[in-house]
Amino acid sequence: MYRSLYRLRWLSLLFLTSVGCGHIEFPATLALVGDNTISMEIPFFPPGQNVFSTAVVGGAESTISVDLLNPLQLLQPEGLMASIAVDRVLIAGGDIDIFGLHTGTICTYDDPDNPGTGTAFLRPIQEQGEFHITLNTLISVTDPQLAGFVPGPLPFTAQVDDTTRVTLVDMLDLATGQPADIEIHQVIQSVLPDDIPLLAGSIITADLTLKTVDQFPSDPLLDDCEAFLAGL
């Protein structure tokens, strides 16, 4: 017990020495890990035949900001509050065949006019972090036939609320530009608005697990989305 307490105090001192006090910002890159899916439930198709899904890849880039005015904040039960700015989202899914109507690559990306934001409460003493993040994204399909039915990108606002393991080592890694070991899982649902032809009222469900990594993931589907977005 005493050895663990000594190590915790040593890590706290190391973190404070590394980042100092005052306003601190550091980047956090998140990648999808494991099995991740996005599905669409279209209401006017027969039950049992109206759910279409695809596996997805990609991630998000963010900036975490903290005001460490009092170093003892790290040791308090309520934890250290941090602000999160979502700088980039790019998630790509494979083609979905909707009774012969193909989507092409499905691209989910950040809304440039409404960037995502969030708040985290970091409690390294309890090895815990509480995250509340709003992702304001747009969804586009790359197949021109289906795109003709859709009047522009589909809005998809997602709320991420998760409590996960965060240690002082993780915080030190982030502050020094190293990949931490933080993982966030969320099931997100959104209903498409009524003014969208063919897909009005459809329920979009995303089952996602994001983990901190040292660089944004790469994949041919993401390349498809990059090329598609560059042509908009």
Buried (B, 14 or more C-beta within 10 A) or exposed (E): EEEEEEEBEEBBEBBBEEBEEEEBEBEBBBBBBEEBBBBBBBEEBEEEEBBBBBEBBBBBBBEBEBBBEEBEBBBEEEBBEBBBBBBBBBBBBBBBEBEEEEBBBBBBBBBEEEBBBBEBBBBBBEBBBBBBBBBBBBBBBBBEEBBEEBEEBBBBBBEBEBBBEBBBBBBBBBBEEEBBEBBBBBEBEBEBEEEBEEBBEBBBBBBBBBBBBEEBBEBEBBEBBBEBBEEE
